Amino acid sequence: MKNCPQCGQPRLGEAFKCPSCDVFYSQLDELLYEDQQKQESLTLKGAFKRIRAAENRSQALRDELKTLWRNTPLKTKIVIWTVIAFVFVLVVPIF
């Protein structure tokens, strides 16, 4: 569709929504937009957006870190703690 179904403004590039009236160009565009938003919410960029949009950013950061740690596999957690332990053992005797 080349024009907005509501206001008739020409479509700009590959946009999913009309920039003036915020209406989706088609149902397919609406589904693609929702899928894109869902995928973005699972990325680091999505996490940063949620933190920046929150009223209490420090609490939002803690919540994101808790979620990240909860979703981290056990083997990865073991590797992280092992690396931290080795770094601690190597650094502490120097001081």
Phi and psi restraints in degrees (value plus and minus 20) as a CYANA .aco file:
   2 LYS   PHI    -115.4   -75.4
   2 LYS   PSI     -39.4     0.6
   3 ASN   PHI    -148.3  -108.3
   3 ASN   PSI     136.2   176.2
   4 CYS   PHI     -86.4   -46.4
   4 CYS   PSI     114.2   154.2
   5 PRO   PHI     -89.1   -49.1
   5 PRO   PSI     -38.3     1.7
   6 GLN   PHI    -118.3   -78.3
   6 GLN   PSI     -70.9   -30.9
   7 CYS   PHI    -125.6   -85.6
   7 CYS   PSI     -34.0     6.0
   8 GLY   PHI      62.8   102.8
   8 GLY   PSI     -14.9    25.1
   9 GLN   PHI     -87.8   -47.8
   9 GLN   PSI     120.5   160.5
  10 PRO   PHI     -82.6   -42.6
  10 PRO   PSI     126.0   166.0
  11 ARG   PHI     -94.2   -54.2
  11 ARG   PSI     116.3   156.3
  12 LEU   PHI    -121.8   -81.8
  12 LEU   PSI      90.7   130.7
  13 GLY   PHI      39.3    79.3
  13 GLY   PSI    -152.1  -112.1
  14 GLU   PHI    -125.7   -85.7
  14 GLU   PSI       8.8    48.8
  15 ALA   PHI     -84.8   -44.8
  15 ALA   PSI     126.9   166.9
  16 PHE   PHI    -108.7   -68.7
  16 PHE   PSI     -49.5    -9.5
  17 LYS   PHI    -140.3  -100.3
  17 LYS   PSI     134.1   174.1
  18 CYS   PHI     -92.2   -52.2
  18 CYS   PSI     109.2   149.2
  19 PRO   PHI     -89.5   -49.5
  19 PRO   PSI     -43.2    -3.2
  20 SER   PHI    -109.0   -69.0
  20 SER   PSI     -61.5   -21.5
  21 CYS   PHI    -132.4   -92.4
  21 CYS   PSI     -21.7    18.3
  22 ASP   PHI      41.3    81.3
  22 ASP   PSI      15.5    55.5
  23 VAL   PHI    -125.1   -85.1
  23 VAL   PSI     120.9   160.9
  24 PHE   PHI     -89.6   -49.6
  24 PHE   PSI     125.1   165.1
  25 TYR   PHI     -90.7   -50.7
  25 TYR   PSI     -56.0   -16.0
  26 SER   PHI    -174.7  -134.7
  26 SER   PSI     151.3   191.3
  27 GLN   PHI     -86.5   -46.5
  27 GLN   PSI     -55.5   -15.5
  28 LEU   PHI     -82.8   -42.8
  28 LEU   PSI     -62.2   -22.2
  29 ASP   PHI     -82.6   -42.6
  29 ASP   PSI     -57.0   -17.0
  30 GLU   PHI     -84.7   -44.7
  30 GLU   PSI     -63.2   -23.2
  31 LEU   PHI     -85.5   -45.5
  31 LEU   PSI     -62.3   -22.3
  32 LEU   PHI     -83.3   -43.3
  32 LEU   PSI     -59.7   -19.7
  33 TYR   PHI     -83.9   -43.9
  33 TYR   PSI     -65.4   -25.4
  34 GLU   PHI     -82.3   -42.3
  34 GLU   PSI     -60.7   -20.7
  35 ASP   PHI     -85.1   -45.1
  35 ASP   PSI     -61.6   -21.6
  36 GLN   PHI     -83.3   -43.3
  36 GLN   PSI     -61.7   -21.7
  37 GLN   PHI     -84.5   -44.5
  37 GLN   PSI     -58.9   -18.9
  38 LYS   PHI     -85.3   -45.3
  38 LYS   PSI     -64.2   -24.2
  39 GLN   PHI     -84.3   -44.3
  39 GLN   PSI     -60.0   -20.0
  40 GLU   PHI     -87.0   -47.0
  40 GLU   PSI     -53.4   -13.4
  41 SER   PHI     -86.0   -46.0
  41 SER   PSI     -41.7    -1.7
  42 LEU   PHI    -109.1   -69.1
  42 LEU   PSI     -22.8    17.2
  43 THR   PHI    -118.8   -78.8
  43 THR   PSI     151.3   191.3
  44 LEU   PHI     -84.2   -44.2
  44 LEU   PSI     -56.5   -16.5
  45 LYS   PHI     -81.0   -41.0
  45 LYS   PSI     -61.8   -21.8
  46 GLY   PHI     -84.2   -44.2
  46 GLY   PSI     -58.5   -18.5
  47 ALA   PHI     -84.6   -44.6
  47 ALA   PSI     -62.6   -22.6
  48 PHE   PHI     -83.1   -43.1
  48 PHE   PSI     -58.5   -18.5
  49 LYS   PHI     -83.4   -43.4
  49 LYS   PSI     -62.7   -22.7
  50 ARG   PHI     -84.8   -44.8
  50 ARG   PSI     -59.0   -19.0
  51 ILE   PHI     -86.8   -46.8
  51 ILE   PSI     -65.4   -25.4
  52 ARG   PHI     -84.9   -44.9
  52 ARG   PSI     -52.1   -12.1
  53 ALA   PHI    -101.3   -61.3
  53 ALA   PSI     -35.5     4.5
  54 ALA   PHI     -94.3   -54.3
  54 ALA   PSI     129.9   169.9
  55 GLU   PHI     -90.6   -50.6
  55 GLU   PSI     -64.4   -24.4
  56 ASN   PHI    -125.1   -85.1
  56 ASN   PSI      74.6   114.6
  57 ARG   PHI     -87.7   -47.7
  57 ARG   PSI     -55.2   -15.2
  58 SER   PHI     -86.5   -46.5
  58 SER   PSI     -59.7   -19.7
  59 GLN   PHI     -87.1   -47.1
  59 GLN   PSI     -59.5   -19.5
  60 ALA   PHI     -83.7   -43.7
  60 ALA   PSI     -59.7   -19.7
  61 LEU   PHI     -83.6   -43.6
  61 LEU   PSI     -63.9   -23.9
  62 ARG   PHI     -81.3   -41.3
  62 ARG   PSI     -61.3   -21.3
  63 ASP   PHI     -83.7   -43.7
  63 ASP   PSI     -62.0   -22.0
  64 GLU   PHI     -84.8   -44.8
  64 GLU   PSI     -60.3   -20.3
  65 LEU   PHI     -87.2   -47.2
  65 LEU   PSI     -58.7   -18.7
  66 LYS   PHI     -82.9   -42.9
  66 LYS   PSI     -62.9   -22.9
  67 THR   PHI     -83.6   -43.6
  67 THR   PSI     -62.5   -22.5
  68 LEU   PHI     -81.4   -41.4
  68 LEU   PSI     -65.0   -25.0
  69 TRP   PHI     -86.7   -46.7
  69 TRP   PSI     -58.5   -18.5
  70 ARG   PHI     -83.7   -43.7
  70 ARG   PSI     -55.1   -15.1
  71 ASN   PHI    -108.6   -68.6
  71 ASN   PSI     -21.4    18.6
  72 THR   PHI    -100.7   -60.7
  72 THR   PSI     112.0   152.0
  73 PRO   PHI     -83.5   -43.5
  73 PRO   PSI     133.9   173.9
  74 LEU   PHI     -79.6   -39.6
  74 LEU   PSI     -62.4   -22.4
  75 LYS   PHI     -80.7   -40.7
  75 LYS   PSI     -58.1   -18.1
  76 THR   PHI     -87.7   -47.7
  76 THR   PSI     -59.9   -19.9
  77 LYS   PHI     -81.5   -41.5
  77 LYS   PSI     -61.6   -21.6
  78 ILE   PHI     -83.3   -43.3
  78 ILE   PSI     -62.3   -22.3
  79 VAL   PHI     -84.2   -44.2
  79 VAL   PSI     -63.0   -23.0
  80 ILE   PHI     -81.2   -41.2
  80 ILE   PSI     -67.0   -27.0
  81 TRP   PHI     -85.6   -45.6
  81 TRP   PSI     -54.4   -14.4
  82 THR   PHI     -85.9   -45.9
  82 THR   PSI     -64.0   -24.0
  83 VAL   PHI     -82.6   -42.6
  83 VAL   PSI     -63.9   -23.9
  84 ILE   PHI     -81.6   -41.6
  84 ILE   PSI     -60.9   -20.9
  85 ALA   PHI     -83.9   -43.9
  85 ALA   PSI     -63.9   -23.9
  86 PHE   PHI     -85.0   -45.0
  86 PHE   PSI     -61.8   -21.8
  87 VAL   PHI     -83.7   -43.7
  87 VAL   PSI     -62.4   -22.4
  88 PHE   PHI     -80.3   -40.3
  88 PHE   PSI     -65.0   -25.0
  89 VAL   PHI     -84.8   -44.8
  89 VAL   PSI     -56.1   -16.1
  90 LEU   PHI     -95.8   -55.8
  90 LEU   PSI     -52.7   -12.7
  91 VAL   PHI    -108.0   -68.0
  91 VAL   PSI     -59.6   -19.6
  92 VAL   PHI     -81.1   -41.1
  92 VAL   PSI     -64.2   -24.2
  93 PRO   PHI     -83.9   -43.9
  93 PRO   PSI     -41.0    -1.0
  94 ILE   PHI     -88.4   -48.4
  94 ILE   PSI     -57.1   -17.1
